[in-house]
Structures are given as C-alpha cells and as structure tokens.
C-alpha cells in the first residue's frame, strides 16, 4: 500500500468518524428536545416535537454515511411523528427504520409499524410486520416473543383461535426464559381457552405450563413474582370453574 493510499484511507476513516459524531450530536439534541416536552401540552408540546423532528430529519441529510445513527433517527422520528398525529409520516419513517443495520432498531420499527397499521384497521399489514419480526429477528428474542403475543391478539380478534393458541405456545416453548413474556403468554392462553368455554383445556394448559415455569425459575429472583402471577391466573380459572359448575 502506498503512502498516498494509506493517507486516503486515514482521511476516509476520519471523515466517517466525524460524520458519526455529528449524527450522534443531532440525535442527542433531538432527544433532549423530546425530553423537554414532558409535562407540556397543546401548542407548546407540538412545537417541541416539531423541533425534535427537524433535528432527526437532518441526520440522514447531513450524514448519509452514518447508517447506524440514521436507523435510530428514523425510529425516533417515527415515534415523534406519531405523537404529532401524522400517521403517514410516521409510517414512512418506521418503514425506513425497519431496514436499519441495527437489528434491535429494525425489530422495534416493525413493532411500531404494526401499531400504526392496527390503528388504521390495516390488520393484514400489521400481521405481516409482526410475522417479519418472528421470521427475521431470532437474534432479538424479546422483540420476537412480543411479536408472537401481539400476533395472538390479532388472531383472536379475527376469530382464529387455533392460530392464536399456536403463537402463544411458541412463546412458552421458545422464549420461556423471558419472564414477563412467558407469564403474559400463559395468561393469554388461559384467557383464550376460557373465552371459548374450554375450561378443562384451560386448566390442563395452565397446570402443564405453570409447572414448567416454576421449575425454570425456582431459586431465581423471579420465583416469588412468578408464584404471585400464577396465583392470579389460578383465581380466574377457579372463578370460571365455579361459574360453570352445577347450579
């Protein structure tokens, strides 16, 4: 490698680093603007969010090589635009962020996109966004588990109980190590069975998965929390069983 080539590489790396620093500065400034809107309402709130959005939009315009920061900026821009009530602009920002290099950002963007679509009654698009999280983001287990839970909700609302059950069972099978997701999935599974007047199936599912979770979390920091959560689900089961018992 010649001296000239080496110098060019050094200059390029310096330029990239400078670009990243500049992009991070814009991101930090935008976050501070958003933070400053806490407790504000009306025009004051809207003005602060608009200023944050303008800063976030500058990240890609001024620093096109800062790919990581651009993805984060698009995700935060979508959230700001959503708060401003601009669903179309929020959707576009989330779409860009869903292609981000950073997998956590991309998965979060797909979750946000699903929320936008659900609010617009575009349930097919919402389902497709969540299915992408499940299929493409195994390296982001929490986002994936939450996608299964949200898919179960869509399936249940769409009168597809078998698909809802399958999604919840996959959380319990594949992400039982995520305490909050596992408990929510079991709670939702029992609720699903009870809504279908399948009390015996609800009890069977609860007993099987509750034992598995207790074994997994025994001696851990979530053991007591788990028992409290299981007791709550158990109470609902018992109430349903009493209500459906002999009159």
C-alpha positions in Angstrom: 0.0 0.0 0.0 1.5 3.4 -1.0 1.7 6.4 1.3 -0.9 8.1 -0.8 -3.3 5.2 -0.4 -2.7 5.0 3.3 -3.3 8.7 3.7 -6.6 8.4 1.8 -7.8 5.6 4.0 -6.9 7.6 7.1 -8.8 10.6 5.8 -11.8 8.5 4.9 -11.9 6.9 8.3 -11.6 10.3 9.9 -14.4 11.6 7.8 -16.6 8.6 8.7 -15.8 9.1 12.4 -16.6 12.8 12.1 -19.9 12.1 10.4 -20.9 9.6 13.1 -20.0 12.2 15.8 -22.1 14.8 14.0 -25.0 12.4 13.6 -24.9 11.5 17.3 -24.9 15.1 18.2 -28.1 15.7 16.3 -29.6 12.6 17.8 -28.7 13.8 21.3 -30.1 17.2 20.6 -33.3 15.8 19.3 -33.7 13.5 22.4 -33.2 16.5 24.7 -35.9 18.4 22.8 -38.3 15.4 23.3 -37.3 15.1 27.0 -38.0 18.8 27.4 -41.7 18.3 26.3 -42.5 16.3 29.4 -45.5 17.9 31.1 -46.2 20.2 28.2 -49.5 20.3 26.3 -51.1 21.9 23.3 -49.0 24.2 21.1 -46.1 24.1 23.4 -45.9 20.3 23.2 -46.4 20.3 19.4 -43.6 22.9 18.9 -41.1 20.9 20.9 -41.9 17.8 19.0 -41.6 19.6 15.6 -38.2 20.9 16.6 -37.1 17.4 17.5 -38.4 16.0 14.2 -36.5 18.6 12.3 -33.3 17.6 14.0 -33.9 13.9 13.4 -34.5 14.6 9.7 -31.1 16.3 9.5 -29.3 13.1 10.4 -29.7 11.4 7.1 -29.4 14.7 5.1 -26.2 15.8 6.7 -24.5 12.5 7.5 -25.6 9.9 4.8 -22.7 7.6 5.7 -23.8 7.3 9.4 -26.0 4.2 8.8 -26.4 3.2 12.5 -27.4 6.7 13.6 -29.8 7.1 10.6 -31.6 4.0 11.6 -32.0 5.2 15.1 -33.1 8.6 14.0 -35.7 7.2 11.7 -37.1 5.1 14.5 -37.3 8.1 16.8 -38.6 10.3 14.1 -41.5 7.8 13.5 -42.4 8.0 17.2 -42.3 11.8 17.2 -44.4 12.0 14.1 -46.9 9.5 15.7 -47.2 11.7 18.7 -47.8 14.7 16.4 -50.7 12.7 14.8 -49.0 12.4 11.4 -49.6 8.7 10.7 -48.4 8.9 7.1 -45.1 10.4 8.0 -44.7 8.1 11.0 -45.3 5.1 8.7 -42.7 6.2 6.2 -40.1 6.7 9.0 -40.8 3.3 10.5 -40.5 1.7 7.1 -37.1 3.2 6.7 -36.1 2.2 10.2 -37.2 -1.4 9.6 -34.4 -1.7 7.1 -31.8 -0.5 9.6 -28.5 -2.3 10.1 -29.0 -2.5 13.8 -31.3 -5.5 14.4 -32.9 -4.1 17.6 -33.9 -0.9 15.8 -35.3 -2.7 12.8 -37.4 -5.1 15.0 -38.7 -2.2 17.1 -39.6 -0.3 13.9 -41.6 -3.3 12.7 -43.5 -3.4 16.0 -44.2 0.3 15.7 -45.3 -0.2 12.1 -47.7 -2.9 13.2 -49.2 -0.5 15.7 -49.7 2.2 13.1 -51.4 -0.4 10.7 -53.6 -1.7 13.5 -54.8 1.8 14.3 -55.6 2.3 10.7 -57.5 -1.1 10.6 -55.0 -2.5 8.2 -54.8 -5.8 10.1 -53.2 -7.7 7.2 -50.3 -5.3 7.1 -50.0 -5.3 10.9 -49.8 -9.1 10.9 -47.2 -9.1 8.1 -45.0 -6.7 10.0 -45.1 -8.9 13.1 -44.5 -12.0 11.1 -41.3 -10.4 9.8 -40.1 -9.9 13.4 -40.8 -13.6 14.1 -39.1 -14.8 10.9 -36.2 -12.5 10.6 -35.1 -11.4 14.1 -34.3 -14.5 16.1 -31.3 -12.6 17.4 -33.8 -10.3 19.2 -35.6 -12.7 21.4 -37.7 -10.2 23.4 -38.9 -8.5 20.3 -39.7 -11.9 18.8 -41.6 -13.1 21.8 -43.6 -9.9 21.9 -44.4 -10.3 18.2 -45.9 -13.8 18.9 -48.0 -12.3 21.7 -49.3 -9.5 19.5 -50.0 -11.9 16.7 -52.0 -14.0 19.0 -54.1 -10.9 19.8 -54.7 -10.2 16.1 -55.7 -13.8 15.5 -58.0 -13.9 18.5 -59.7 -10.6 17.3 -60.0 -12.2 13.9 -61.7 -15.3 15.3 -58.8 -17.5 14.6 -58.3 -19.2 18.0 -56.1 -22.0 16.7 -53.6 -19.6 15.2 -53.7 -17.6 18.4 -53.0 -20.6 20.6 -50.1 -21.7 18.3 -48.5 -18.3 18.7 -48.8 -18.3 22.5 -47.5 -21.9 22.7 -44.4 -20.8 20.7 -43.6 -18.2 23.3 -43.8 -20.8 26.1 -41.7 -23.2 24.1 -39.1 -20.9 22.6 -39.0 -17.9 25.0 -39.9 -19.2 28.5 -36.6 -17.7 29.7 -38.2 -14.2 29.2 -40.2 -14.0 32.4 -42.6 -11.2 31.5 -43.3 -12.7 28.1 -43.8 -16.2 29.4 -46.3 -15.1 32.1 -48.2 -12.9 29.6 -48.4 -15.8 27.1 -49.7 -18.2 29.7 -52.2 -15.7 31.0 -53.4 -15.0 27.4 -53.6 -18.8 26.7 -55.8 -19.4 29.7 -58.0 -16.4 28.8 -58.3 -17.7 25.2 -59.5 -21.1 26.4 -61.9 -19.7 28.8 -63.4 -17.4 26.2 -64.1 -20.5 24.1 -65.8 -22.2 27.1 -63.0 -24.7 27.2 -62.5 -24.7 31.0 -61.0 -28.2 31.1 -58.5 -27.3 28.4 -57.7 -24.0 30.1 -56.9 -26.0 33.4 -54.8 -28.5 31.5 -52.8 -25.8 29.8 -52.3 -23.9 33.0 -51.2 -26.9 35.0 -48.7 -28.1 32.4 -47.0 -24.8 31.7 -47.2 -23.5 35.3 -45.1 -26.4 36.5 -42.6 -25.9 33.7 -42.2 -22.2 34.6 -41.9 -23.0 38.3 -39.1 -25.4 37.6 -37.4 -22.9 35.3 -37.5 -20.1 37.8 -37.0 -22.0 41.1 -34.4 -20.2 43.3 -34.2 -17.2 40.9 -35.0 -13.6 41.5 -38.4 -14.0 39.7 -39.6 -17.1 41.7 -41.8 -15.1 44.1 -43.1 -12.9 41.3 -44.0 -15.9 39.2 -45.9 -17.5 42.1 -47.9 -14.3 42.5 -48.7 -14.2 38.8 -49.7 -17.9 38.7 -51.9 -17.4 41.8 -53.7 -14.6 39.9 -54.3 -16.7 36.8 -55.4 -19.6 39.1 -58.0 -17.4 40.7 -59.6 -16.6 37.3 -59.6 -20.3 36.5 -61.3 -21.2 39.7 -63.9 -18.5 39.3 -64.7 -19.7 35.8 -64.9 -23.3 37.0 -67.3 -22.3 39.9 -69.5 -20.2 37.5 -69.8 -23.2 35.1 -70.3 -25.7 37.8 -73.6 -27.3 38.9 -76.4 -24.8 39.7 
